[in-house]
Amino acid sequence: GAVVSQHPSWVICKSGTSVKIECRSLDFQATTMFWYRQFPKQSLMLMATSNEGSKATYEQGVEKDKFLINHASLTLSTLTVTSAHPEDSSFYICSAPQLAGGRSASTDTQYFGPGTRLTVL
Amino acid sequence: GDSVTQMEGPVTLSEEAFLTINCTYTATGYPSLFWYVQYPGEGLQLLLKATKADDKGSNKGFEATYRKETTSFHLEKGSVQVSDSAVYFCALSGTGANSKLTFGKGITLSVRP
C-alpha cells in the first residue's frame, strides 16, 4: 500500500519555541492531507485539512495562528506549532487519501503517517 | 454532526477466542465505514472498509458488515491471535467531496497466549 512518512518521530522542546513537523506521501501525490491530534487513550481529533496550493481549513476550536500548516507540494505538508506550551504536548498524526480513480472521494483510502510525539517542557 | 461510538475497553482475550467489537454511528446520508488498527509503536493502518449498506469488509480474518438499519459496523474475528493485540478504531467518512474521517475512541485489545 501507499506510504506516508512523518518527521521527526519525536521531539522535545522548551516552552515558547516553535516546532515543525513534516508529512510526506512517498509514492503518491496528495492534494489534500489531514492533521490529527491524539491524546493518550483517546481518539484522533481532526485539526485541519491541508490543501496544496491554497489555505488550510481548520476545525472549530483549532487556533490557525498557533498551528500553521503549509502544503508546499503534492507530496509534502508541514505543521508548525508556534510558541509551544506544555498543553500542546501530544501525538500528532497526518494522513493522506489516495484517490480511488473515478470513484467518489468518500471511498478513497487514507494512509496514515506513524505520528510525531511532541513533548513541551 | 457525524459521530462514532465504540464499546468501552480494554478487552483481554485468550488466544483462539472469538472477538466482537461493537461500533455504531450517526451520520447524514450514506457514509463509508472503516476499521483502522494501530499496532504498538506504529501508525494507523486500514484493516477493512465498507462503502454501502450490507457490504461486508474483510481482511486478515476480521469481518464487519455495514448495517444501515441498526447503524452499526461491528468488528468480528473467529479466532484471535497474540499478534492481533492492538488498538482498534472504528471510523466513518462523509459522502461527496469530503473525505474527512470521524473516529471512535478506539479500544485496546490484548490477546493472551
Interface residues (C-beta under 8 A of the other chain):
Chain A: G1 V4 Q6 T32 F34 K41 Q42 S43 L44 L46 T49 I93 S95 P97 S104 A105 S106 T107 D108 T109 Q110 Y111 F112 G113 P114 G115
Chain B: P31 S32 Y36 E42 G43 L44 Q45 L46 K49 T51 F89 S93 G94 T95 G96 A97 N98 S99 K100 L101 T102 F103 G104 K105 G106
